[in-house]
């Protein structure tokens, strides 16, 4: 009788344990289903604009909805007839390329100097520049910037636009690259100096190759910021022939705010392609990191 009761209790415990295990399994499956459902919704939220960007330029009757296009190249032919569209893309390449070059070169020199030279208040200066560049936005600083550009005769100059953009991006770029410079072992530099290398040669042949992921990150970041700029170019440039793509796209709207979808869709695809291509190239070749580190 006692044996039978013990067996019954053991069977009940096993059944309860199996039931709990089944409940945990069901809960785990439901959580996973909810997670992937939420992930799919987020992916769809970001994918729909990209699909619109890819499909709409080739649609005979473009609209705001995402659909398979009734294939045509009329939007690109219409874009080719616009006198400023293709020129503006060239201007964007010149402005963004010059900005990226200045930011990478000057940020690398400044970050190396701040990393290797011990001066009083160095860290406070770096953090102050970063903080001020975040607080004083381009909109708030446009009046003094415009007056400065006017005094040095850089109004209606692509060089002036690149200088303003580079100046705004430099503090954050220096902050990022300094971490890579700090992570470069001093022994590498000392070995180069033993063989007679100058400071610039040490920077070029020893430090910069190690900091390539940081340089790639800063280069793409500066390129994207300059490529998408509207305000600085809109205020400083007067000649439509010098306007970048971000400003020219503004002209594709009527006075009532109605969008010219054939022009905007085709131009948006061309406008996005160089930045995406640059990102893929740099990501594949160098990778992206916001921190430095190497074992000595």
BELJO-V949015 format. One record per backbone hydrogen bond with DSSP energy under -0.5 kcal/mol. NH is the residue of the N-H (numbers start at 1). CO is the residue of the C=O. E is the energy in kcal/mol with one decimal. If there is no record, write none. Layout:
NH/CO/E + NH/CO/E
This chain:
5/1/-2.0 + 6/2/-2.4 + 7/3/-2.4 + 8/4/-2.2 + 9/5/-2.4 + 10/6/-2.5 + 11/7/-2.5 + 12/8/-2.4 + 13/9/-2.6 + 14/10/-2.5 + 15/11/-2.5 + 16/12/-2.6 + 17/13/-2.6 + 18/14/-2.6 + 19/15/-2.3 + 20/16/-2.6 + 21/17/-2.6 + 22/18/-2.4 + 23/19/-2.3 + 24/20/-2.7 + 25/21/-2.2 + 26/22/-2.4 + 27/23/-2.6 + 28/24/-2.5 + 29/25/-2.5 + 30/26/-2.6 + 31/27/-2.5 + 32/28/-2.2 + 33/29/-2.5 + 34/30/-2.7 + 35/31/-2.6 + 36/32/-2.5 + 37/33/-2.1 + 38/34/-2.6 + 39/35/-2.6 + 40/36/-2.2 + 41/37/-2.1 + 42/38/-2.3 + 43/39/-2.5 + 44/40/-2.5 + 45/41/-2.2 + 46/42/-1.7 + 47/43/-2.3 + 48/44/-2.2 + 49/45/-0.5 + 50/46/-0.8 + 51/47/-2.7 + 52/48/-2.5 + 53/49/-2.2 + 54/50/-1.7 + 55/51/-2.8 + 56/52/-2.1 + 58/55/-1.5 + 59/56/-2.1 + 60/70/-1.2 + 62/59/-0.6 + 67/65/-0.6 + 71/69/-1.2 + 72/58/-1.3 + 77/73/-1.9 + 78/74/-2.6 + 79/75/-1.9 + 80/76/-2.1 + 81/77/-1.1 + 82/78/-0.6 + 82/79/-1.0 + 86/82/-0.5 + 88/84/-2.2 + 89/85/-1.2 + 90/86/-1.4 + 91/87/-2.3 + 92/88/-2.4 + 93/89/-2.0 + 94/90/-2.2 + 95/91/-2.8 + 96/92/-2.8 + 97/93/-2.4 + 98/94/-2.3 + 99/95/-2.4 + 100/96/-2.7 + 101/97/-2.3 + 102/98/-2.4 + 103/99/-2.6 + 104/100/-2.5 + 105/101/-2.4 + 106/102/-2.4 + 107/103/-2.1 + 108/104/-2.0 + 109/105/-2.1 + 110/106/-2.6 + 111/107/-2.7 + 112/108/-2.1 + 113/109/-2.1 + 114/110/-2.8 + 115/111/-1.7 + 116/112/-1.9 + 117/113/-2.6 + 118/116/-0.6 + 119/117/-0.9 + 122/119/-1.4 + 125/121/-2.4 + 126/122/-2.2 + 127/123/-2.6 + 128/124/-2.2 + 129/125/-2.4 + 130/126/-2.1 + 131/127/-2.5 + 132/128/-2.9 + 133/129/-2.2 + 134/130/-1.0 + 135/131/-2.1 + 136/132/-2.8 + 137/135/-1.4 + 141/137/-1.6 + 142/138/-0.5 + 142/139/-0.8 + 145/141/-2.1 + 146/142/-2.7 + 147/143/-2.2 + 148/144/-2.4 + 149/145/-2.7 + 150/146/-2.2 + 151/147/-2.1 + 152/148/-1.6 + 153/150/-1.1 + 154/149/-3.2 + 155/149/-0.5 + 156/236/-3.4 + 157/154/-0.9 + 161/157/-1.6 + 162/158/-2.2 + 163/159/-2.3 + 164/160/-2.2 + 165/161/-2.4 + 166/162/-2.6 + 167/163/-2.4 + 168/164/-1.7 + 169/165/-1.4 + 170/166/-1.8 + 171/167/-0.5 + 173/169/-1.9 + 174/170/-3.0 + 175/171/-2.1 + 176/172/-2.1 + 177/173/-2.5 + 178/174/-2.2 + 179/175/-0.8 + 179/176/-0.6 + 180/176/-0.8 + 181/177/-2.3 + 182/178/-2.7 + 183/179/-1.3 + 184/181/-1.1 + 185/183/-0.5 + 188/185/-0.8 + 189/185/-0.9 + 190/186/-2.6 + 191/187/-2.1 + 192/188/-1.7 + 193/189/-2.4 + 194/190/-1.8 + 195/191/-1.0 + 196/193/-1.9 + 197/192/-2.0 + 202/198/-2.6 + 203/199/-2.4 + 204/200/-2.5 + 205/201/-2.9 + 206/202/-2.0 + 207/202/-2.0 + 208/203/-2.8 + 210/206/-0.8 + 211/207/-1.8 + 212/209/-0.8 + 215/211/-2.4 + 216/212/-2.8 + 217/213/-2.2 + 218/214/-2.5 + 219/215/-2.6 + 220/216/-2.4 + 221/217/-2.3 + 222/218/-2.7 + 223/219/-2.4 + 224/220/-2.7 + 225/221/-2.0 + 226/222/-2.4 + 227/223/-2.6 + 228/224/-2.0 + 229/226/-0.9 + 234/230/-2.4 + 235/231/-2.0 + 236/232/-2.5 + 237/233/-2.0 + 242/239/-1.8 + 243/240/-0.8 + 245/88/-0.9 + 247/244/-0.7 + 248/244/-2.0 + 249/245/-2.5 + 250/247/-0.7 + 251/247/-0.5 + 251/248/-1.5 + 252/249/-1.6 + 253/250/-0.9 + 254/258/-2.4 + 257/254/-1.9 + 260/252/-1.8 + 261/259/-1.3 + 264/260/-2.8 + 265/261/-2.8 + 266/262/-1.7 + 267/263/-2.6 + 268/264/-2.6 + 269/265/-1.7 + 270/266/-1.8 + 271/267/-2.7 + 272/268/-2.1 + 273/269/-1.4 + 274/270/-0.8 + 276/272/-2.1 + 277/273/-2.6 + 278/274/-2.4 + 279/275/-2.5 + 280/276/-2.5 + 281/277/-2.3 + 282/278/-2.7 + 283/279/-2.7 + 284/280/-2.1 + 285/281/-2.0 + 286/282/-3.0 + 287/282/-1.8 + 289/213/-0.6
